[in-house]
Amino acid sequence: MANVIKLRKGLDINLKGKAAQELKSVKEPGFYALVPEDFTGITPKVVVKEQEYVMAGGPLFIDKNHPELKFVSPVSGVVTSVERGARRKVLNIVVEAAAEQDYEEFGKKDVNALNGESVKAALLEAGMFAFIRQRPYDVIADPTMYPKAIFISAFDSNPLAPDFEFALKGEEANFQTGLDALAKMAKTYLSISVKQKATALTQAKNVTVTAFDGPNPAGNVGVQINHISPIVKGETVWTIGAEAVIFIGRLFNTGRVDMTRKVAVTGSEVLKPAYCKLKVGALLTNVFSGNVTTGRDLRYISGNVLTGKQVSPNGFLGAFDSQLTVIPEGDDVHEMAGWIMPRFDQFSVNHSYFSWLMGKNKEYVLDARVKGGERHMIMSNEYDKVFPMDIFPEYLVKAIIAGDIDRMEALGIYEVAPEDFALCEFVCSSKVEVQRIVRAGLDMLRAEMA
């Protein structure tokens, strides 16, 4: 049995619309887009032109600071547009998929016969290194660095999160190959939930397996790092999503780039919540068409309700997302007396409503309203109740707002990412955009250190 770490702080938000463990077929999207903004911390340089034909696995853009870091097309086809915004910022690169797919051939490789440098070179060449992030700063990993460890979280504890055990079915060999490859570069830790029983997880080879028991955010890799091997100044660790480990395994086992993942389509406004197979960057029109509530404004999210990114119903799947969520916008709701009305159907953290009497299994329908304006005061101990890390979250946020870098370092900013503060933002009675503040603090620190 893996070492078990029990977490007590946190909060599970039980929403309506969890995906059933069944695969639903979706018509081929036809168009795919890579969004440079998904890959935090890079400066994109586009290496294709409009109307140019690219192969699946061929580069669309690179990082100006590290030209060896490639970001590749999930499909073969014609580049239909390179959309730019203000100051020529690259917003996305759209590829229209060809009827017959052509692949860049990288060659099958036996991971056991490779060393760490060879593995890294193969990942860089095929664009798979783009899915590795680093702490500190929570940015795409610097390929010139040598991390002290690599961390993988094999479960997601966010609301309506996809079940990785379901996604893993049929991909066990590729997952183990991916783990073997990562273990060549640094000591690798795999974190699982105590509820997960799949042999490919509990008996994974060449990695240190740790089981976590507790509420959200137990599945956050930052929380796991904090409890297994905390980061101090001068150290670097890499993190990678469990789905991306499968991508790496496919690369070594087949010699081709295949960024297909099982995506959970969730939320109270989805008529039949289930899973579907999509490639990174897929157009979402066919996923939502005929499968969501009509007659009201909806909020479409690539990701989960706490950390996901708002997209249009004709938007694209985020590069790191294995979940899509649809909830009510809430702009058609007008409540007399507002929060003061007694009710049983709305979620409350602090027992303001009588819904807490309904038990933990009650499912709630939450909309996208903030329900109040920002107050410039952070309440004491409010964040601490849902933040299971050995860090004082309120003081760290205040240090970031003040721009006090020495204080930020002392309070543990090297260990955190914005997603670790998602629940703090949810429970914040002052309506402070905590994740945005933390991202700004990490960017400030990175600029200062550079």
N, C-alpha and C positions, 0 to 999 in steps of 0.2 A: 504493500500500500504506500502511495506517495505521502510525503510529508504534508500534513493538513494545517492550514492557517485559518483561524476563526476570526472573522471581522464582525463587530457589533454596530459600528456607526454606519449610517447610510440610510437609503430610503427606496423602497420598491413602489413604483407607481403602476398600478394594475389598470391598464387601458383596454378598451374594447377593440377587437379587430386583430387578434393574433393569427398569424398564418397557419393554416392547416398543413400537416406534413404530407403534402401531395404536390406533384409537379404539374403545372398548367402550361399547355403549349401556347406560345405567343408568335404571331406572324413576324417573320424576319423584319427588323426595324428599317433596314435599308441605308440608314445614315448613322455615322458614329463620329464623336467629337472628343478630342483631348482638350481639356481646359487647364492651361498652365497654372492658374490660381489654385488648383487642387494640390499642386506640388509645392508646398510652402518652402520659401527660402531660396528659390532658384531665380535666375534671370534668364528668361527664355530667348533663344535665337532660332528662328524658323529656318529649316534647311530644305523645305519643299516650296514649290510654287503652285498657284492655282492651275487646275487642269493637268497636273502632273500625276502619273500613275505610280502608286506605291504598293509594295508587297506587305503582307501581314508580317509584322516584325521589323519593317523598315522604319528608320527614324523620321519623325515629323518635326521635332525641335530638339535642341541640346541646351545645356546650361552654359552660359557665356563664361562663367568662372571655372567650370570644369567641363571642357568640351568632350571628355570621354563619357560623360553622363548623358545617355540618350533616352528619349521618350518616344516610344515606337507606336506605330499604328496597330490597332487590334484586328484590323481586316485589310484585305487587299482591295484596291479600287482607286477612283479618281479623287484628288483633292478638290472639292467644289468651292471651298472658301477658306480664307484666312481672315477672320474677323478681328478688327482692331478698334480700340477705344481711344480715350483721351491720351494725348502724348504718345500715340502709336503703340499703346499697351496691347499685347496680344491677348484677346479674350478667348478665342477657341479656334481650332483647326478642324474642319469638317471633311470627312471622307465618305463618298458614296460607295457602298460595298459592291463589288463585282459579283456577277452570277456564279462564276467559278472562282474559288479562292486559290490564290498563289501565295506560297509561304517562303520567307527567307529560310534557307537551310543552314542551321548552326551546327548540325552534327550531333548524334547521340554520344554521350560521354558517361564513362563509369566513374561515379563520384569517388569511389574508394581509391581510385588510382590518381586522384588529383590532390594538389596541396591548396592551401588557403588562397594564395595569389592566383592560381589557375581558376579557382571557383569565382573569385571576384572579377577576373578578366572576362569570364564567360557571361556573368550576370550583366556587366557593363555593356558588352558587345550586343546582347539581346534585349537590352532595355529593362531587364528585371530588377536591376539595382535601384530603379526609380521608386520601388515600393518599400524600400528600407528607410526608416526615419531614425533620427538620433535625438538623444537627450544629452546635454542640455539644448535648449532652444526649440525643440519639437519641429525640426525642419528635415528636409530630405538629407540623408546622411552624406557626409563628406567622404568620397572614396579614398582620399589620401590618409584618412585617420585609421587608427587601429583601436577598436573598442575593447573594453574590459570584458564585455559580455553581450549576448544577443538575447532579447526577451520576446516571447511569443505568447499571446493570450488566446487560448482556444475556446473561450466562451465570452459572450456579450451579455451583460446584465441590465442593459438599458431597456426602457419600455418597448414591448413588442419585438424585442430583438430576435433575429433569426437563430435557429438551433444549428450549431456547427456540426453536431453529430449527424444530422440529416444531410447537410452539405457534404459531409465526408464520405458518405456511402458511395462505393465504387471508385473512390480516389485515394484509398488507403496507401497504395504503393507509391503514388506520386507524392503524397504527404510525407512519407518516411524518407523518400529520396531528397525532398526539399530540406528536411531536418538534417539529414546527413551532410548536405552541401553547406548549410549554415554553420554546422558544428566544425567544419574545416577552417572557418575564419575566426571563430572565437568560442569560448565556453557558452553553451546555449541552454536557456531555461525555458521550459514549456509549462505554462500555468493552465490548469483545468479546473472545472467545477466539481465539487464532491458528488453532484448528481450525474456526472458523465460517466458512462460505463464502457464506451467503445474501447476495444483492445488497442486500436491504433493510437489512442491517447494515453490510456493508463499504463501501457507497456511500450511506449515509444522508446526507440533506441538512440544512443549517442546524445541524449539530452538529460537534464535534471528536471524531473517532473514534480511540480508542487500543486496540491489541491487547495482551493479556496472555498470557504463556506461563509456566506454572509450576504447582506442585501447589496443592491447597486450603490456604489460603483466598484464592487468586488471584481468585475470583469475588466476594469480599466488597467491597461498595462502599467501605467504610472503608479497606481496603488500597489500592484504586485512588486514592482521594482523597489518601492519604499520598504516593503516587508521582507524581501529576499536579500537584496544587496543595494542599499542606498547609494546615491551618487554624491560625491563631494567635488569641490572645485578642482578642475584639471582632469577629471575623468570623463569618459565618453561611453555611452552604451547605445546599442542599436535596437530598434523595435521593428517588428514586421507583423502584419495581419496574418491570421491562419489561412485565409483564402489565398493570399499571395505566396505562402509556402507551397501550396499546391501548384501555382503557376511555375514556380522554380523547379519543382519535381517534374512537371511535364516537359519543361525545356531540356533537362538532362536525359529524360527517358525517351523523348521523341525527336529532339533536335529542332523543334519548332516552338514558336510563341503561340500559346493558346490561353487567352485571358477570359475564358468563359467561367462564370460563377453562378451559383444558385442564389437568386435574390428573393427575399421575402417581401411580398406586397401586402402591407398591413394598414391598419387604421380603421376607425369607426365608420368612415365613409366609403370603404371598399366593400363591394357587394359580396365577393367571394375571396377572402384573404387566403393566399396560397403562395407557393414558390414558382418561379419561372427561371429558365436559363437565359442569361444575358451576358454579352461581352462588355468589358469596360467601355464606357462612353456611349452606350447604345441610346438611340432616340426612344423616348418613352411613350410616344403617341399611342402605339398599339397596346401597350401594357395597361394604360388607363381607359382606353376607349371601350365603352359599354360595361365597365366594371366599377364605376363609382356613382355615388348618389348624384342625381340631377336636380336642378331647381334651387340651388343655393351656392353661395361662394365657398370655395374649398381652398385649403392650404396644401400644396403639394411639396413634399420634402424628400430630398435624396439623403437618406440616412434616417436617424431616429428623431423624435420630437425635441430632445434635449440638446443634441450637438449637430443635427443635420443642417443641410443648406436648402433654402427655399428655391424651388425650380418651377418653371411653367409646365403645364400638362404636355407641352411639346418640347420639353427640355431634354437634357442628356443625363445619363446615370453617372454619378461621381466616380472618380477613379478608385477611391478607397471604400466605396459603399456596397454593402450586401443587403441593404434594406431600403424600401420605399415606403413612405407613410403618407396617408391622406386623412386630414382632420378638417372639421368645420373652421372657416375663417372667423366666424363669430360676429361679423359686422351687421348681422340682421337681428341680433339679440338686444332687447331693451328691457332691463329689469327694474321694476319699481322697488325702491328702497335699497337696491344694490345688495351689498354683502351682508347687510343686517338682517335680511330675511332668513328665517329658519328653513333648512332644506335637508333632504336625505340623498340627493342625486349628484352632489358635487364634492370633489375631492378636497380635503383640507389636511394640512400637515399638523396643525396644532389644535385639532378638535373644535374649530370654530363652528363647524356644521355637525349635525347629528349623524352624518353618513358613517362616521367611525364606528357606530353601533352595528353597522351592517356586516362587519367582519372583513377579513383580509381578502376574501375571494370575490368581493363585489367588483365588477368591471365598470369603469367610468368613461364617459365621453367628454373629453376636454377640447376646447377650441383654442384659437391662436391669440385670444385677447390677453393683454398684459394686466388689465384690471387695475388701473391706477398709474399715476405718473411717478417719475423718479424723485426720490427724496435724497438729499445729499447727506446721508448719515447711514453708517453701517452698524446694525445692531450687534451687540456683544453676544458671543456664543451661538448665534443663529447658524452660522456656517459650520461651526465645529461639530454640531450634532450629526451632520451628514458627510463629514470629511474624514475618512479613516486613514489619514496619513499622519506621520509624526511631524506635523507642520502647523503653525498657527495661521489659518487662512485669512482671517480678518486683518491681522497685522501685515501680512504679506501684500494683500490688496492695497492697503493704505500706503505701504512703502512704494508700491508701483505708481500709485496716483501722485505721490510726492516726488517721484523721480529719484529716490534715494537708493542708488545702486549698491552701496555698501550694506545697507539694511536689507535690501532684496536678497543679496547673496547670503547674509547671515540667517535669513528666514527660510532658505531652501528653494529659491526660484530655479536652481539648476535641475531639480527633480520633476518639475511640474509641466503640464501642458494645459491649454484652455479646457479640454474635455474633462479634466479632473475637477473643475469648478462648476460643471454644468448643474449639479444639484444645488450648489450654493446659490447659483443664479435663480433656480426654480423656487427655492424657499425664501429668497431675499424679500423682506417686507419693504425695503427701500427701492425695489425695482432697479437695482444697479446692474448694468450689463457687464457682469464679472468676467465672462469669457473674453470679451473684446478687450477689457483692461489687461488681462493676463497676457493675451497675444501681443498687445502694445508693449508691455513690460519686457517680454522675451525678445522682441525686435530691438528695443532700446538697448538691452544688455548685449545682444549680439553685435550691434553696430559699435558699441563702446569697446568691446573686446577685439574687434577687428582693426 
